[in-house]
């Protein structure tokens, strides 16, 4: 990496970190103040309760603001460089905007990878805690641990009904399994006191199986369910809180009957998009730097960059909604906005490549 590339990467990354942490701290503070009564119920020690809630919410907040922070950091850096005439010096050395974008590729790829890890690992890991606490938006997604709302599950041809589900989603109580033939005819009915997930399988305890053929009921103390059983009620199967491998599993099993497969396909493509989004942010902001003039026009260009960036996030939200309802192809809903704004960035770059 050249000295210029290290200088720009360090400059942009420092501003990115400050903006991201500042936005995250502000949002978490507002949430804690707004839901303080519920937050304090997490632990008897108020400080531990607040820290636990912030730790669980931090991945979701970081995932939301990471691309916005990168956009603002890039615009702020380009503005500062232009105001100090450092951009003019960079162009004078013969470095074109395209070459400058190439020098920032490691930064874009690194932040894109960071965004992917946060979305794919940190957010799903924190989701069970948030659903258990049921604070704020998670109040409607809180696990029903009192058996008030039965949980229906589909696994291949089989249907299942559980009276309740544990907070972590690994234990079902009052389980009934309706084993069916491919044409929907009932083959057998299994009753179990509870079922526990163990090493990727579900172990049923104290089971009684009744057969449609009229054979004697079978009573087995412990039975391993032989189907591709996957707990998939509307609370647990929120696509935005699933890992890439879990999304692939739902796609392969046609959504387990919870939601159409295209919903999970849309989020699968969305999950692999962070690197592309980071590249688009860099490609949009660098060409704008060529039009900066010392002492004038900085505010207008900064606002133009912000408008372009936030227009992307608005269109991206609309596209994801259309993908979830099946109005457009999953890949187009998830990647289309990035591809469109990437084309806009290429157009800007073509006009400013020679300064």
Long-range contacts (C-beta under 8 A, 24 or more apart in sequence): 1-103, 1-106, 2-103, 4-90, 4-95, 4-103, 5-103, 5-104, 5-106, 8-77, 8-100, 8-103, 8-104, 8-107, 9-104, 9-106, 9-107, 11-77, 11-80, 12-73, 12-74, 12-77, 12-104, 12-107, 13-73, 13-107, 15-72, 15-73, 15-76, 15-77, 16-69, 16-70, 16-73, 16-111, 19-69, 19-72, 19-73, 19-76, 20-62, 20-65, 20-66, 20-69, 23-61, 23-65, 23-68, 23-69, 24-58, 24-61, 24-62, 24-65, 27-61, 27-65, 28-54, 28-57, 28-58, 28-61, 31-57, 31-136, 34-136, 35-135, 35-136, 38-133, 38-134, 38-135, 38-136, 39-135, 41-133, 42-133, 52-129, 53-133, 53-135, 55-126, 56-126, 56-129, 56-130, 56-133, 57-126, 57-130, 58-126, 59-118, 59-122, 59-123, 59-125, 59-126, 60-123, 60-126, 60-130, 62-118, 62-122, 63-115, 63-118, 63-119, 63-122, 63-123, 66-111, 66-114, 66-115, 66-118, 66-274, 67-115, 67-274, 67-277, 67-278, 67-281, 67-313, 68-309, 68-310, 68-313, 70-111, 70-278, 70-281, 71-281, 71-284, 71-285, 71-305, 71-306, 71-309, 72-306, 74-281, 74-282, 74-285, 74-286, 74-305, 75-285, 75-288, 75-302, 75-305, 75-306, 75-309, 76-302, 78-285, 78-286, 78-288, 78-289, 78-292, 78-305, 79-292, 79-298, 79-301, 79-302, 81-289, 82-289, 82-292, 82-293, 82-294, 82-298, 83-292, 83-294, 83-295, 83-298, 85-294, 87-289, 87-290, 87-292, 88-294, 91-290, 91-355, 96-353, 96-354, 96-355, 97-286, 97-287, 97-289, 97-290, 97-349, 97-352, 97-353, 97-355, 98-349, 98-353, 100-286, 101-282, 101-283, 101-286, 101-349, 104-282, 104-286, 105-279, 105-282, 107-282, 108-275, 108-278, 108-279, 108-281, 108-282, 109-275, 109-278, 109-279, 111-278, 112-274, 112-275, 112-276, 112-277, 112-278, 112-279, 113-274, 113-275, 115-274, 115-275, 115-277, 115-278, 116-271, 116-272, 116-274, 116-275, 119-271, 119-274, 120-243, 120-244, 120-271, 121-243, 123-240, 123-241, 124-241, 124-242, 124-243, 124-246, 127-238, 127-241, 128-167, 128-168, 128-169, 131-167, 131-235, 131-236, 132-167, 132-168, 141-235, 141-238, 142-235, 143-167, 143-169, 143-235, 144-235, 147-173, 147-174, 151-231, 151-233, 152-233, 153-229, 153-230, 153-231, 153-232, 153-233, 153-256, 153-257, 154-232, 154-256, 154-257, 154-258, 155-227, 155-228, 155-229, 155-230, 155-253, 155-256, 156-227, 156-228, 156-253, 157-181, 157-182, 157-184, 158-227, 158-229, 160-229, 162-195, 165-231, 165-233, 165-236, 169-197, 169-231, 169-236, 170-196, 170-197, 171-195, 171-196, 171-197, 172-196, 172-202, 172-231, 175-204, 177-225, 185-212, 186-212, 187-211, 187-212, 188-212, 190-223, 192-223, 195-225, 197-231, 201-225, 202-229, 228-253, 230-256, 232-256, 232-257, 232-258, 233-258, 234-258, 234-259, 239-263, 239-264, 239-266, 239-267, 240-267, 242-267, 244-268, 244-271, 244-272, 247-271, 260-326, 262-323, 262-324, 262-326, 262-330, 263-323, 263-324, 265-330, 265-331, 266-320, 266-323, 266-324, 266-330, 266-333, 266-334, 267-334, 268-330, 268-334, 269-330, 269-331, 269-333, 269-334, 269-335, 270-320, 270-334, 273-334, 273-335, 273-338, 276-335, 276-338, 276-342, 277-338, 279-342, 280-312, 280-338, 280-341, 280-342, 280-345, 281-309, 283-342, 283-345, 283-346, 283-349, 284-308, 284-309, 284-341, 284-344, 284-345, 284-348, 286-349, 287-345, 287-348, 287-349, 287-351, 287-352, 288-348, 290-352, 290-355, 291-352, 308-341, 308-344, 312-337, 312-338, 312-341, 315-340
